[in-house]
Amino acid sequence: MSRARLLKPSELLGAFAGLLLACSQAEMSSEPRANHDWPEGTVLACDGEPISAVEVDRVAEALKPLGPKFTQPHLRRLALTNVSLPLAAGRAMGGQERRSEALRAAKEALRGLQDPSEELGVLAEGTQDVLGIPLWVLLQDLEVGLWTGPWELPGQHVLVLLLSNDGNLRPQDEVFSARVVSFPYVDDPTSLAGEALQASLEVVEGSWETLVPGFWRHQMGRAEPAAD
């Protein structure tokens, strides 16, 4: 499976098509923020929102079936580009109050969901390259026929009902069908491809600098690497 295909956006939940083109606008610094107490395990920060090694590696592990020969650094780069960076940028854009409100609304809605046959939300159907990486990763662990959540995708909390998956032995060709109810905490989650890349990206753990996708590292050309 080609890398270009792996980065293809979801038509339903996030227009990440501008990701590679817009990256030249990203602002990045390898200097640790002075007097900032990051949560334990933080390796990067996008517009002040911490990204931990644990959350990146959780996504990287889920991506392994798409490229069994992919190295860990490459899997981490894919996880950062497709999930962790857009998610952190969306959190920064939405702010804590809007995120909390969306989460409360999602929890209340879940309590009212009884009948899995109800045609609520949006129908999401297709393979990984149609669904997009964030939703595809989420669907891997869901049980058919149950509303679950809230789950967080870039710019939104969601409730998801997995309707079916065809069990194709090639993960990139497996077809999923699900209903998704969205509770956004940014005005337009699909705008994150362009808007989020105006945010600053900071290396907190110096050893992760080389794991940042190359188009972001290019912006660091004149910056000194952060200390380990």
MIROFI-662547 format. One record per residue: residue in three letters; residue number from 0; x, y, z of N, C-alpha, C, CB in turn. Coordinates in Angstrom, 1 decimal. Atoms other than C-alpha are relative to their C-alpha. Glycine has a CB too. Layout:
BEGIN
Ala NUM X Y Z X Y Z X Y Z X Y Z
...
//
This chain:
BEGIN
Met 0 0.8 -1.2 0.0 0.0 0.0 0.0 0.9 1.2 0.0 -0.9 0.0 1.2
Ser 1 -0.8 -1.2 0.1 1.4 3.4 -1.0 -0.2 0.9 1.2 -0.2 0.7 -1.3
Arg 2 0.2 -1.0 -1.1 2.0 6.2 1.5 -1.1 1.0 -0.4 1.3 0.6 0.3
Ala 3 1.0 -1.0 0.4 -0.1 8.5 -0.6 -1.4 -0.4 0.3 0.2 0.3 -1.5
Arg 4 1.3 0.5 -0.3 -3.1 6.3 -0.3 -0.3 -0.1 1.5 -0.1 -1.4 -0.5
Leu 5 0.2 0.1 -1.4 -2.5 5.9 3.4 -0.4 1.4 0.6 1.2 -0.4 0.7
Leu 6 0.3 -1.4 -0.5 -2.8 9.7 3.8 -1.3 0.6 -0.6 1.1 0.9 -0.2
Lys 7 1.2 -0.5 0.6 -6.0 10.0 1.7 -1.0 0.3 1.0 -0.5 -1.0 -1.0
Pro 8 0.9 -0.4 -1.1 -8.7 11.9 3.7 -1.3 -0.7 -0.1 -0.2 1.5 -0.2
Ser 9 1.4 0.5 -0.1 -12.1 10.8 4.8 -0.9 1.0 -0.5 -0.4 -0.4 1.5
Glu 10 0.9 -0.9 0.6 -14.8 12.3 2.8 -1.1 0.4 1.0 -0.7 -0.5 -1.2
Leu 11 1.1 -0.2 -1.0 -17.1 12.0 5.8 0.5 0.9 1.2 -0.4 -1.3 0.6
Leu 12 -0.3 -0.6 -1.3 -15.2 13.2 8.9 1.2 1.0 0.0 0.3 -1.0 1.0
Gly 13 -1.1 -0.9 0.0 -12.2 15.2 7.8 0.7 0.2 -1.3 1.1 -0.5 1.0
Ala 14 -0.6 -0.2 1.3 -10.9 16.8 4.7 1.5 0.3 0.2 -0.7 1.2 -0.8
Phe 15 -1.4 -0.1 -0.2 -7.2 16.2 5.2 0.8 0.1 -1.3 0.5 -1.1 0.8
Ala 16 -0.6 0.0 1.3 -6.5 16.5 1.5 1.1 1.1 -0.1 -1.0 0.2 -1.1
Gly 17 -1.0 -1.1 0.1 -4.6 19.8 2.0 1.2 -0.2 0.9 -0.6 1.3 0.3
Leu 18 -1.0 0.2 -1.1 -2.3 18.3 4.6 1.4 0.2 -0.6 -0.1 -1.4 0.6
Leu 19 -1.4 -0.1 0.5 0.9 17.9 2.5 0.2 1.4 -0.6 0.2 -1.1 -1.1
Leu 20 -0.3 -1.2 0.7 0.4 21.1 0.5 0.0 1.2 1.0 -1.1 0.3 -0.9
Ala 21 0.1 -1.1 -1.0 -0.4 23.3 3.6 1.2 -0.1 1.0 -1.3 -0.1 0.7
Cys 22 -1.0 0.2 -1.1 2.5 22.0 5.7 1.1 1.1 -0.1 0.7 -1.3 -0.1
Ser 23 -1.1 -1.0 0.1 4.9 24.7 4.4 -0.4 1.2 0.8 0.2 0.4 -1.4
Gln 24 0.4 -1.1 -0.8 2.8 27.1 6.4 0.1 -0.2 1.5 -1.5 0.4 -0.3
Ala 25 -0.2 0.3 -1.4 3.4 25.3 9.7 1.2 0.6 0.6 0.0 -1.5 0.2
Glu 26 -1.1 -0.7 -0.7 5.5 27.0 12.3 0.5 -1.0 1.1 -0.5 1.3 0.6
Met 27 -0.5 1.0 -0.9 7.8 24.8 14.3 1.2 0.5 0.7 0.3 -1.3 -0.7
Ser 28 -1.2 -0.3 -0.8 10.3 25.2 17.1 0.5 -1.2 0.7 -0.3 1.2 1.0
Ser 29 -0.6 1.1 -0.7 12.7 22.7 18.6 0.4 0.4 1.4 1.1 -0.6 -0.7
Glu 30 -0.4 -0.4 -1.3 13.3 24.8 21.7 -1.1 -0.3 1.0 0.3 1.5 0.0
Pro 31 1.0 0.3 -1.0 11.4 23.5 24.8 -0.6 1.3 0.5 0.6 -0.8 1.1
Arg 32 0.6 -1.2 -0.5 8.9 26.1 26.1 0.5 0.2 1.4 -1.5 -0.2 0.0
Ala 33 -0.6 -0.3 -1.3 10.4 27.8 29.1 -1.1 0.0 1.1 0.7 1.4 0.0
Asn 34 0.9 0.0 -1.2 8.8 27.2 32.5 -1.4 -0.6 -0.3 -0.2 1.5 0.5
His 35 1.3 0.7 0.2 6.1 24.9 31.1 0.1 -1.4 0.5 -0.3 0.0 -1.6
Asp 36 0.0 1.4 -0.6 5.3 21.8 33.1 -0.9 -0.8 -0.9 -0.5 0.1 1.4
Trp 37 0.8 0.8 0.9 4.2 19.4 30.4 -0.4 -1.3 0.8 0.8 -0.4 -1.2
Pro 38 0.4 1.3 -0.7 2.3 16.2 31.5 1.1 -1.0 -0.3 -1.4 -0.5 -0.6
Glu 39 -1.0 1.1 0.1 4.5 13.2 32.0 -0.2 -0.8 -1.3 0.0 -1.0 1.2
Gly 40 0.1 0.7 1.2 5.3 11.5 28.7 -0.2 0.8 -1.2 -1.1 -1.0 0.1
Thr 41 0.2 -0.9 1.1 4.7 14.5 26.5 1.3 0.0 -0.9 -0.3 1.4 0.4
Val 42 -1.1 0.0 0.9 6.9 14.4 23.4 0.0 1.2 -1.0 0.1 -1.3 -0.8
Leu 43 0.2 -1.2 0.9 5.5 17.2 21.2 -1.2 0.8 0.5 -0.3 -0.5 -1.5
Ala 44 1.1 -0.9 -0.4 3.1 20.1 21.6 -0.4 0.7 -1.3 0.3 1.0 1.1
Cys 45 0.6 -0.7 1.2 0.8 21.4 18.8 -0.9 1.2 0.5 -0.8 -0.9 -0.9
Asp 46 0.7 -1.2 -0.5 -0.3 25.0 19.6 -0.3 -0.1 1.5 -1.3 0.2 -0.8
Gly 47 0.1 0.1 -1.4 0.3 24.3 23.2 -0.7 -1.2 0.6 -0.7 1.2 0.5
Glu 48 0.7 1.2 -0.4 -1.7 21.0 23.3 1.0 -1.2 0.0 -1.2 -0.3 -0.9
Pro 49 -1.0 1.1 0.0 0.6 18.1 24.5 -0.4 -1.2 -0.7 0.2 -0.4 1.5
Ile 50 0.2 1.3 0.7 1.0 14.9 22.5 1.0 -0.9 0.7 0.3 0.1 -1.5
Ser 51 -0.8 0.9 -0.7 2.2 11.9 24.4 0.5 -1.1 -0.8 -0.7 -0.6 1.2
Ala 52 -0.5 1.1 0.7 4.3 9.0 23.2 -1.0 -1.2 0.1 1.4 -0.5 0.6
Val 53 1.0 1.1 -0.1 1.6 6.6 24.5 -1.1 0.1 -1.0 -0.6 0.0 1.4
Glu 54 1.1 -0.2 1.0 -1.1 8.1 22.3 0.4 -0.2 -1.4 -0.7 1.4 0.2
Val 55 -0.6 0.2 1.3 1.1 8.2 19.3 0.2 -1.5 -0.3 1.3 0.7 -0.2
Asp 56 -0.3 1.4 0.1 2.2 4.6 19.8 -1.3 -0.9 -0.1 0.9 -0.5 1.1
Arg 57 1.2 0.7 0.1 -1.4 3.4 20.3 -0.5 0.0 -1.5 -1.1 0.6 0.9
Val 58 0.4 0.0 1.4 -2.3 4.6 16.8 1.0 -0.7 -0.9 -0.1 1.5 -0.5
Ala 59 -1.0 0.7 0.9 1.0 3.4 15.3 -0.2 -1.5 0.1 1.4 0.3 0.5
Glu 60 0.3 1.4 -0.1 0.2 -0.1 16.6 -1.2 -0.4 -0.8 -0.2 -0.4 1.5
Ala 61 1.2 0.3 0.8 -3.2 0.0 15.0 0.3 0.0 -1.5 -1.1 1.0 0.3
Leu 62 -0.3 -0.1 1.4 -1.6 0.9 11.7 0.9 -1.1 -0.5 0.7 1.4 -0.3
Lys 63 -1.0 1.1 0.4 0.8 -2.1 11.6 -0.6 -0.9 -1.1 0.3 -0.8 1.2
Pro 64 0.5 0.9 1.0 -1.6 -4.3 9.6 0.1 0.6 -1.4 -1.4 -0.4 0.3
Leu 65 -0.1 -0.7 1.3 -1.5 -1.7 6.8 1.3 -0.1 -0.7 -0.5 1.4 0.1
Gly 66 -1.4 0.1 0.6 2.2 -2.1 6.3 0.9 -0.8 0.9 0.6 1.4 -0.2
Pro 67 -0.7 0.9 -0.9 3.7 -5.1 8.1 1.5 0.3 0.0 -0.2 -1.4 -0.4
Lys 68 -1.5 -0.3 0.1 7.2 -4.0 6.9 0.3 1.4 0.4 0.5 -0.3 -1.4
Phe 69 -0.3 -1.4 -0.4 6.8 -0.4 8.1 0.8 -0.1 1.3 -1.3 0.8 0.2
Thr 70 -0.8 -0.1 -1.2 9.4 0.5 10.7 -0.8 0.8 1.1 1.4 0.7 -0.3
Gln 71 0.6 -0.7 -1.1 8.4 1.9 14.1 0.0 1.5 -0.3 0.6 -0.3 1.3
Pro 72 0.0 -1.4 0.3 9.6 5.4 13.1 -1.0 0.4 -1.0 1.4 0.5 -0.4
His 73 1.0 -0.4 1.1 7.5 5.4 9.9 -1.4 -0.1 0.6 0.2 -1.0 -1.2
Leu 74 1.4 0.2 -0.6 4.4 4.1 11.8 -0.3 1.2 0.9 -0.1 -1.3 0.8
Arg 75 0.2 -1.1 -0.8 4.9 6.9 14.3 -0.2 1.3 -0.8 1.2 0.2 1.0
Arg 76 0.3 -1.2 0.9 5.1 9.5 11.5 -1.4 0.0 -0.5 1.1 0.0 -1.1
Leu 77 1.4 0.1 0.5 1.9 8.2 10.0 -1.0 0.3 1.1 -0.2 -1.4 -0.6
Ala 78 0.9 -0.3 -1.1 0.2 8.3 13.4 0.0 1.5 0.3 0.4 -0.8 1.2
Leu 79 -0.1 -1.4 -0.3 1.4 11.8 14.0 -0.8 0.8 -1.1 1.4 0.5 0.1
Thr 80 0.5 -0.8 1.1 0.4 13.1 10.6 -1.5 -0.2 -0.1 0.6 -0.4 -1.3
Asn 81 1.4 0.3 0.2 -3.0 11.4 10.4 -0.9 0.2 1.2 -0.1 -1.4 -0.5
Val 82 0.9 0.0 -1.1 -4.3 11.4 13.9 0.5 1.0 1.1 -0.1 -1.3 0.6
Ser 83 -0.4 -0.7 -1.3 -2.2 12.9 16.8 0.1 1.5 -0.2 1.3 -0.5 0.4
Leu 84 -0.2 -1.4 0.3 -1.3 16.3 15.2 -1.4 0.7 -0.3 0.9 0.3 -1.1
Pro 85 1.3 -0.6 0.2 -4.8 17.0 13.8 -0.9 0.0 1.3 -0.8 -0.7 -1.1
Leu 86 0.8 0.1 -1.2 -6.4 15.9 17.1 0.4 1.1 1.0 0.2 -1.4 0.7
Ala 87 -0.5 -1.1 -0.9 -4.1 18.2 19.2 -0.4 1.4 -0.5 1.5 -0.2 0.2
Ala 88 0.3 -1.3 0.5 -4.6 21.1 16.9 -1.5 0.3 0.1 0.3 0.1 -1.5
Gly 89 1.4 -0.3 -0.2 -8.4 20.7 17.1 -0.3 0.3 1.4 -0.8 -1.2 -0.5
Arg 90 0.2 -0.3 -1.4 -8.3 20.6 20.8 0.4 1.5 0.4 0.8 -0.9 0.9
Ala 91 -0.5 -1.4 -0.2 -6.3 23.9 20.8 -1.0 1.0 -0.6 1.4 0.2 -0.6
Met 92 1.0 -0.9 0.6 -8.8 25.5 18.4 -1.3 0.1 0.7 -0.2 -0.5 -1.4
Gly 93 1.3 0.0 -0.6 -11.9 24.4 20.2 0.0 0.5 1.5 -0.5 -1.4 0.1
Gly 94 -0.1 -0.4 -1.4 -10.7 25.1 23.8 -0.7 -0.9 0.9 -0.6 1.4 0.1
Gln 95 0.5 0.9 -0.9 -11.5 23.3 26.9 -1.5 0.1 0.2 0.7 0.2 1.4
Glu 96 1.4 -0.1 -0.3 -15.0 24.7 27.4 -0.9 -0.6 -1.1 -0.4 1.5 0.2
Arg 97 0.8 0.6 1.1 -16.3 23.7 24.0 0.2 -1.5 -0.1 0.4 0.7 -1.4
Arg 98 -0.2 1.4 0.0 -14.7 20.3 24.2 -0.8 -0.7 1.1 1.5 -0.3 0.3
Ser 99 0.8 0.6 -1.1 -16.4 19.7 27.6 -1.4 0.0 -0.3 0.3 0.8 1.3
Glu 100 1.4 0.0 0.3 -19.7 20.8 26.3 -0.4 -1.1 -1.0 -0.4 1.4 -0.6
Ala 101 0.3 1.1 1.0 -19.5 18.5 23.3 0.0 -1.4 0.6 1.1 0.1 -1.2
Leu 102 -0.1 1.3 -0.7 -18.5 15.6 25.5 -1.2 -0.2 0.8 1.3 0.0 0.9
Arg 103 1.2 0.2 -0.8 -21.4 16.2 27.9 -1.2 -0.3 -0.9 -0.3 1.3 0.8
Ala 104 1.1 0.3 0.9 -23.8 16.3 24.9 0.0 -1.4 -0.5 0.0 1.0 -1.1
Ala 105 -0.2 1.3 0.5 -22.4 13.1 23.5 -0.4 -1.1 1.1 1.5 -0.3 -0.4
Lys 106 0.3 0.9 -1.1 -22.7 11.3 26.9 -1.6 0.0 0.2 0.7 0.4 1.3
Glu 107 1.4 0.0 -0.1 -26.3 12.4 27.2 -0.7 -0.7 -1.1 -0.5 1.5 0.1
Ala 108 0.6 0.7 1.2 -27.2 11.3 23.7 0.2 -1.5 0.1 0.6 0.5 -1.3
Leu 109 -0.2 1.4 -0.1 -25.6 7.9 24.3 -1.0 -0.7 1.0 1.4 -0.3 0.4
Arg 110 0.9 0.6 -0.9 -27.8 7.3 27.3 -1.4 -0.2 -0.6 -0.1 0.9 1.3
Gly 111 1.4 0.1 0.6 -30.9 7.9 25.1 0.0 -1.0 -1.2 -0.4 1.3 -0.4
Leu 112 0.0 0.9 1.1 -29.8 5.4 22.4 -0.3 -1.4 0.4 1.4 0.1 -0.7
Gln 113 0.5 1.3 -0.4 -31.7 2.2 22.7 0.0 -0.9 -1.2 -1.4 0.1 0.7
Asp 114 0.3 0.9 1.1 -32.5 0.9 19.3 1.1 0.1 -1.1 -1.3 0.3 -0.7
Pro 115 -1.1 -0.1 0.9 -29.4 0.1 17.1 -0.5 0.1 -1.5 0.9 -1.2 0.1
Ser 116 0.5 -0.1 1.4 -31.7 0.1 14.0 -0.4 1.4 -0.4 -1.3 -0.9 -0.1
Glu 117 0.3 -1.4 0.3 -32.3 3.8 14.3 1.0 0.6 -1.0 -0.1 0.8 1.3
Glu 118 -0.9 -0.6 1.0 -30.8 5.6 11.3 0.4 1.4 0.5 -0.6 0.0 -1.4
Leu 119 -0.5 -1.2 -0.5 -29.1 8.3 13.3 1.4 0.4 -0.6 0.1 0.0 1.5
Gly 120 -1.3 -0.4 0.4 -26.1 10.4 12.3 0.2 -0.2 -1.5 1.1 -0.7 0.8
Val 121 -0.4 0.2 1.4 -24.2 9.8 9.1 0.5 -1.4 -0.3 1.1 1.0 -0.3
Leu 122 -0.5 1.3 0.4 -23.6 6.6 7.3 1.4 0.1 -0.5 -0.9 -0.7 -1.0
Ala 123 -1.4 0.1 0.5 -19.8 5.9 6.9 0.2 -1.4 -0.5 1.0 0.4 1.2
Glu 124 -0.2 1.3 0.6 -19.0 3.1 4.6 1.1 0.0 -1.0 -1.3 -0.4 -0.7
Gly 125 -1.1 0.2 0.9 -15.9 1.9 2.8 1.2 -0.6 0.6 0.3 1.4 -0.6
Thr 126 -1.3 0.5 -0.4 -12.3 0.9 3.1 0.7 1.1 0.8 0.8 -0.5 -1.1
Gln 127 -0.8 -1.0 -0.8 -9.6 2.7 5.1 0.2 1.3 -0.8 1.4 -0.7 0.3
Asp 128 -0.3 -1.2 0.7 -8.8 5.1 2.3 -1.2 0.9 -0.2 0.6 -0.3 -1.3
Val 129 1.2 -0.8 0.0 -12.4 6.2 2.2 -0.4 0.6 1.3 -1.2 -0.8 -0.6
Leu 130 0.4 -0.4 -1.4 -13.1 6.3 5.9 1.0 1.0 0.6 -0.1 -1.2 0.9
Gly 131 -1.1 -0.8 -0.7 -9.8 8.1 6.8 0.5 -0.8 1.2 -0.6 1.3 0.4
Ile 132 -0.7 0.7 -1.1 -7.3 6.9 9.3 -0.6 0.2 1.4 1.4 0.5 0.1
Pro 133 0.6 -0.1 -1.4 -8.9 8.4 12.5 -1.2 -0.9 0.2 -0.4 1.4 0.3
Leu 134 1.2 0.9 -0.2 -12.2 6.6 12.0 0.3 -1.4 -0.2 -1.1 0.5 -1.0
Trp 135 -0.4 1.4 0.2 -10.6 3.5 10.6 0.6 -0.6 1.2 0.9 -0.1 -1.2
Val 136 -0.6 0.5 -1.3 -8.5 3.1 13.7 -1.0 -0.3 1.0 1.1 1.0 0.5
Leu 137 1.1 0.2 -1.0 -11.5 3.5 15.9 -0.8 -1.2 -0.2 -0.9 1.3 0.0
Leu 138 0.9 1.1 0.3 -13.6 0.9 14.1 0.6 -1.3 0.3 -0.4 0.1 -1.4
Gln 139 -0.6 1.3 -0.2 -11.0 -1.8 14.6 -0.4 -0.8 1.2 1.5 0.2 0.0
Asp 140 0.3 0.6 -1.3 -12.0 -2.5 18.2 -1.5 0.0 0.3 0.8 0.6 1.0
Leu 141 1.4 -0.1 -0.4 -15.8 -2.0 18.0 -0.7 -1.3 -0.3 -0.6 1.1 -0.7
Glu 142 0.8 1.1 0.2 -18.4 -4.7 18.3 -1.2 0.3 -0.9 -0.5 -0.6 1.4
Val 143 1.2 -0.2 0.9 -21.1 -5.0 15.6 -1.3 0.1 0.8 -0.1 -1.1 -1.1
Gly 144 1.4 -0.1 -0.5 -24.6 -3.8 16.6 -0.1 0.7 1.3 -0.5 -1.4 0.2
Leu 145 0.0 -0.8 -1.3 -23.7 -1.6 19.7 0.4 1.4 -0.3 0.8 -0.7 1.0
Trp 146 -0.4 -1.4 0.0 -23.7 2.1 20.0 1.1 0.2 1.1 -1.2 1.0 0.3
Thr 147 -1.1 -0.2 -1.0 -20.4 3.1 21.7 0.5 1.4 -0.1 1.1 -1.0 -0.3
Gly 148 -0.6 -1.3 0.0 -18.6 6.2 22.7 -0.2 0.6 1.4 -0.6 0.9 -1.1
Pro 149 -0.6 -0.9 1.0 -18.0 9.0 23.2 1.4 -0.3 -0.3 -0.2 1.4 0.4
Trp 150 -1.4 0.1 0.4 -14.8 8.7 21.2 0.4 1.4 -0.6 0.1 -1.1 -1.1
Glu 151 -0.5 -1.3 0.5 -12.7 11.7 20.2 0.7 -0.2 -1.4 0.9 0.7 1.0
Leu 152 -0.7 -0.1 1.3 -11.7 12.3 16.5 0.3 1.5 -0.1 -0.9 -0.5 -1.1
Pro 153 -0.4 -1.4 0.2 -10.1 15.6 15.3 -1.2 0.9 -0.1 0.9 0.1 -1.2
Gly 154 1.0 -1.0 0.0 -12.4 18.4 16.2 -1.4 -0.4 0.5 -0.1 0.6 -1.3
Gln 155 1.4 0.5 -0.3 -15.3 16.3 17.5 0.0 -1.2 0.9 -0.8 -0.3 -1.3
His 156 0.3 1.3 -0.7 -16.6 13.7 19.9 -1.1 -0.7 -0.8 -0.5 0.3 1.5
Val 157 1.0 0.8 0.8 -18.6 10.9 18.2 -0.5 -1.2 0.8 0.7 -0.4 -1.3
Leu 158 0.6 1.2 -0.4 -20.9 8.1 19.0 0.0 -0.9 -1.3 -1.5 0.1 0.6
Val 159 -0.2 0.8 1.2 -20.4 5.1 16.6 -0.8 -1.3 0.2 1.4 -0.3 -0.2
Leu 160 0.7 1.3 0.1 -22.6 2.1 15.7 0.6 -0.7 -1.2 -1.5 0.1 -0.2
Leu 161 -0.6 0.8 1.1 -20.6 -0.5 13.7 -1.1 -0.9 -0.5 1.2 -0.8 0.5
Leu 162 1.1 0.8 0.6 -23.1 -2.1 11.3 0.6 -1.3 -0.5 -0.6 0.7 -1.1
Ser 163 -0.6 1.2 0.5 -20.8 -4.6 9.6 1.4 0.3 -0.5 -0.8 -0.5 -1.2
Asn 164 -1.3 0.0 0.6 -17.3 -5.4 8.3 0.1 -1.3 -0.8 1.2 0.3 1.0
Asp 165 0.0 1.2 0.9 -16.6 -7.9 5.5 1.1 -1.0 0.3 0.1 0.4 -1.4
Gly 166 -1.0 1.0 -0.4 -13.6 -9.5 7.2 1.1 -0.3 -1.0 -0.6 -1.2 0.4
Asn 167 -1.0 0.2 1.0 -11.3 -9.1 4.2 1.4 -0.1 0.7 0.1 1.2 -1.0
Leu 168 -1.3 0.3 -0.6 -7.9 -10.5 5.0 1.1 1.0 -0.2 0.5 -1.4 -0.4
Arg 169 -0.9 -1.1 0.2 -6.2 -7.5 3.5 -0.6 1.2 0.7 0.2 0.3 -1.6
Pro 170 0.6 -1.0 -0.8 -6.8 -4.8 6.1 -0.3 1.3 -0.8 1.0 0.4 1.1
Gln 171 0.3 -1.2 0.8 -6.6 -2.0 3.5 -1.2 -0.1 -0.9 1.3 0.4 -0.8
Asp 172 1.2 0.2 0.8 -9.4 -3.6 1.6 -1.2 -0.4 0.7 0.4 -1.1 -1.0
Glu 173 1.2 0.4 -0.8 -11.7 -4.5 4.4 -1.0 1.2 0.0 0.4 -0.3 1.5
Val 174 1.0 -1.0 0.1 -15.0 -2.7 4.0 -0.8 0.1 1.3 -1.0 -0.3 -1.2
Phe 175 0.8 -0.3 -1.2 -16.7 -1.2 7.1 -1.3 0.8 -0.3 0.8 0.7 1.1
Ser 176 1.2 -0.8 0.1 -20.2 0.2 7.5 -0.4 0.4 1.4 -1.2 -0.8 -0.7
Ala 177 0.3 -0.5 -1.4 -21.1 2.4 10.5 -0.8 1.2 -0.1 1.4 0.2 0.8
Arg 178 0.7 -1.2 -0.1 -23.3 5.1 11.6 0.7 0.9 1.1 -1.5 -0.2 0.4
Val 179 -0.8 -0.9 -0.8 -21.6 8.1 13.2 -0.8 1.3 0.4 1.3 0.4 -0.7
Val 180 0.6 -1.3 -0.4 -23.2 10.9 15.3 1.1 0.9 0.6 -1.1 -0.3 1.1
Ser 181 -1.1 -0.9 -0.4 -20.9 13.9 15.7 -0.4 1.1 0.9 0.6 0.5 -1.3
Phe 182 0.1 -1.2 -0.9 -20.6 16.5 18.4 1.2 0.8 -0.1 -0.3 -0.5 1.5
Pro 183 -1.2 -0.8 0.3 -18.1 19.0 17.1 0.3 1.0 1.1 -0.1 0.6 -1.4
Tyr 184 -0.4 -1.1 -0.9 -16.2 21.4 19.3 0.9 1.0 -0.8 0.8 -0.6 1.2
Val 185 -0.5 -1.0 0.8 -14.7 23.3 16.4 -1.1 0.3 -1.0 1.3 -0.3 -0.7
Asp 186 1.1 -0.3 0.9 -17.0 25.1 13.9 -0.1 -0.9 -1.2 0.2 1.5 -0.5
Asp 187 0.0 1.0 1.2 -16.0 22.8 11.0 1.2 -0.9 0.1 0.0 0.8 -1.3
Pro 188 -1.1 0.9 -0.2 -13.9 19.8 11.8 0.8 -0.3 -1.3 -0.4 -1.3 0.5
Thr 189 -0.7 0.3 1.2 -13.2 19.3 8.1 1.0 1.1 -0.4 -1.1 -0.1 -1.1
Ser 190 -1.0 -1.1 0.4 -11.3 22.7 8.0 1.3 -0.2 0.7 -0.6 1.3 0.5
Leu 191 -1.2 0.2 -0.8 -8.6 21.3 10.3 1.2 -0.2 -0.9 -0.1 -1.1 0.9
Ala 192 -1.2 0.2 0.9 -6.4 20.3 7.3 0.7 1.3 -0.3 -0.5 -0.6 -1.3
Gly 193 -0.7 -1.2 0.3 -5.8 23.9 6.5 0.2 0.9 1.3 -0.8 0.8 -0.9
Glu 194 0.0 -0.9 -1.1 -6.6 25.8 9.7 1.0 -0.4 1.1 -1.3 0.2 0.6
Ala 195 -0.9 0.5 -1.0 -4.7 23.6 12.1 1.4 0.1 -0.3 -0.3 -1.5 0.3
Leu 196 -1.4 -0.1 0.4 -1.5 23.8 10.2 0.6 1.4 0.1 0.2 -0.5 -1.4
Gln 197 -0.5 -1.3 -0.4 -1.3 27.5 11.1 0.6 0.0 1.4 -1.1 1.0 -0.2
Ala 198 -0.4 0.1 -1.4 -0.6 26.3 14.6 1.5 -0.2 0.1 -0.7 -1.1 0.8
Ser 199 -1.4 0.2 -0.2 2.9 26.1 16.1 0.2 -1.5 0.5 0.6 0.9 1.1
Leu 200 -0.3 1.4 -0.4 4.6 22.7 16.6 1.3 0.1 0.8 0.1 -1.0 -1.2
Glu 201 -1.2 -0.1 -0.9 7.1 22.3 19.5 0.4 -1.4 0.4 -0.4 0.8 1.2
Val 202 -0.6 1.2 -0.4 9.4 19.5 20.2 0.3 0.1 1.5 1.4 -0.4 -0.8
Val 203 -0.2 0.0 -1.4 9.3 18.7 23.9 1.1 -1.0 0.4 -1.3 -0.3 0.8
Glu 204 -1.0 1.0 -0.1 11.4 15.5 23.8 0.8 -0.1 -1.2 -0.7 -1.4 0.3
Gly 205 -0.9 -0.2 1.2 14.4 16.0 21.6 0.1 -1.2 -0.9 1.3 0.4 0.5
Ser 206 -0.1 1.2 0.9 14.6 12.4 20.4 -1.1 -0.2 -1.0 0.1 -1.2 0.9
Trp 207 1.1 0.1 0.9 11.3 12.8 18.7 0.1 1.0 -1.2 -1.3 0.3 0.7
Glu 208 -0.1 -1.0 1.1 12.5 15.6 16.4 0.1 -0.7 -1.3 1.2 0.9 0.2
Thr 209 -0.2 0.7 1.2 13.6 13.1 13.8 -1.2 -0.8 -0.4 1.2 -0.9 0.0
Leu 210 1.2 0.8 0.3 10.2 11.3 14.0 -1.1 0.9 -0.5 -0.5 -0.7 1.3
Val 211 1.0 -1.0 0.6 8.3 14.5 13.0 0.1 -0.2 -1.5 0.3 1.4 0.5
Pro 212 0.0 0.1 1.4 7.2 14.2 9.4 0.9 1.0 -0.7 -1.4 0.1 -0.6
Gly 213 -1.0 -0.8 0.6 9.8 15.6 7.1 -0.4 1.4 -0.4 0.5 -0.6 -1.2
Phe 214 0.5 -1.3 0.4 7.7 18.5 5.8 -0.1 1.0 1.2 -1.3 0.0 -0.7
Trp 215 -0.1 -0.8 -1.2 7.5 19.8 9.4 1.4 0.3 0.4 -0.8 -0.6 1.1
Arg 216 -1.4 -0.2 -0.4 11.2 19.2 10.1 0.6 1.1 -0.9 0.7 -1.3 -0.2
His 217 -0.6 -1.0 0.9 12.0 21.4 7.0 -0.1 1.4 0.6 -0.7 -0.1 -1.3
Gln 218 0.2 -1.3 -0.6 10.6 24.3 9.0 1.0 0.3 1.1 -1.5 0.2 0.5
Met 219 -1.0 -0.2 -1.1 13.2 23.7 11.7 1.4 0.2 -0.5 -0.1 -1.3 0.9
Gly 220 -1.3 0.0 0.6 16.1 24.2 9.4 1.0 0.8 0.8 -0.1 0.5 -1.4
Arg 221 -0.9 -0.9 -0.7 17.6 27.0 11.4 -0.1 -0.1 1.5 -0.2 1.4 -0.4
Ala 222 0.1 0.2 -1.5 16.6 25.8 14.9 0.9 -1.1 0.5 -1.5 -0.4 0.3
Glu 223 -0.9 1.0 -0.6 18.9 23.9 17.2 -0.9 -1.1 0.6 0.8 0.7 1.1
Pro 224 0.7 1.1 -0.6 17.7 20.5 18.3 -0.2 0.1 1.5 0.6 -1.4 -0.3
Ala 225 0.3 0.0 -1.4 16.1 20.2 21.7 0.9 -1.0 0.7 -1.4 -0.2 0.4
Ala 226 -0.9 0.9 -0.8 18.2 18.6 24.5 -0.9 -1.2 0.4 0.5 0.7 1.3
Asp 227 0.7 1.2 -0.4 17.3 15.0 25.3 -0.4 0.1 1.5 0.9 -1.2 -0.2
//
